[in-house]
Amino acid sequence: MTFVKKFDNGLRLIIEKIDGLLSVSTGVLVKTGSVNESKNINGISHFIEHVLFKGTDKRSAFEISDYIDTIGASINAFTSKEVTCYYTKSTYEHTEETMEVLSDLFFNSKLDSAELEKEKGVIIEEINMSEDTPEDLLFNLLAENYYGKKGFGQSILGPEKNIKKFTKEDALAYMDKYYTADNVVISVAGNVDVDSVTKYVEKYFVNNFKRKKSAKQFTTKQTYTANTYKYKKIEQCHVGLAIPGIDALDDRYEAVSAANIVLGGGMSSRLFQKIREEMGLAYSVYSYSSAYKDQGVIEFYAGVNPTSRDKTVEEMIKVINTFTKDGVTEKELLRGKEQMKSSLIMGRESTSSQMLTFGKYLLLYDQVFNIEERMQKINELKVDYVNKVIKEVFKLDKVCAATVGPKRKPVELSI
């Protein structure tokens, strides 16, 4: 059962009541991330996500963790390009306590200067860790090549120079713009009492917002077709391709998802079978589709020996072109559909998965995610329709490329 309520100040609550589960996941989701950041404040969404945990008027950073541990719960947060989320998971009898803690750090964080300076060091180490992770580097470079140096093209972590200069005033100014009632969704999933949860939200959240209306939301359309590289003294070359995809509300969403599974979504996929199993060129090779509010991207990845880099890309392009030309078979489509359905079904058994799915859908699209409707759309997919969509979407005429590794030149592209 799904319950939705919009309060007078614009705050939205969604509860996915799942009978038979003993855990509850609660999330406070804010519609902001790196897409809303200008160049000089890139990284501030992620910075704020970190520093809100560094102590409130009521609790120190240790006392937040200690209290959560004492009730056997967990607390965490993440920042993406579009969403910042603070969340807990607990047994159902501690739902109110976890909601109170989330409210405390969300509204009452002290943003103490000394604590901010210490956390800057933590974030800079996270940036350094990302710099030492070739896949992270590759996908950041690929995003920049695809979107340009703003919006979706920016990294979530931001550059070190920005982190070092952020102040309490910077954080408060950004929060004043986007941490507003109409820009937040409270999402709860589990075997909870709807009336009780609604009262908790009214008690701990509704009247604590200083502003009701958020600032303008930004987005970035794909305009670039760059092909670049980043030199890194490592053993492998990491290769990425990107082509335009579709947005999350596109009628072709299920068809593209099923097609991607066939092309690069698992060990039985076309790319895996050709590049790894048949040719032995890569240990890891895959594709995935990212669908955002009003746009999307399909990305392809392989990690290979530097001497095999261009050959691998050549074969990847051949596989994609053949896939676009010939489409999928009945057997392949059935396999893709079953994987999509099993993912939805298994997600139902995770309160954290459901909290995030229902929360993000309401936050970004102002719609209630409907599992039954999604299952029906998957079941109704036919080969002819999917192959028509493949010809429309899986095209290489606007391909971007990026490589990270010891080769000091861009990858060869022969479309």
ABEGO torsion letter per residue (X at the ends): XBBBBBBAAGBBBBBBBBBGBABBBBBBBBBBBAAABBAAABGAAAAAAAAAAAEBAABBAAAAAAAAAAAGBBBBBBBBAABBBBBBBBBAAAAAAAAAAAAAAAAABAGBAAAAAAAAAAAAAAAAAAAABAAAAAAAAAAAAAAEABEAABBAAEBAAAAAABBAAAAAAAAAAABBAAABBBBBBEBBBAAAAAAAAAAAAAAABABABBBBBBBBBBABBBBBBBBBBBABBBBBBBBBBBBAABAAAAAAAAAAAAAAABAABAAAAAAAAAAGABABBBBBBBBBAABBBBBBBBBBBAAAAAAAAAAAAAAAAAAAAAEBBAAAAAAAAAAAAAAAAAAAABAAAAAAAAAAAAAAAGBBBBAAAAAAAAAABBAAAAAAAAAAABBAAABBBBBBEABABBBBBBX
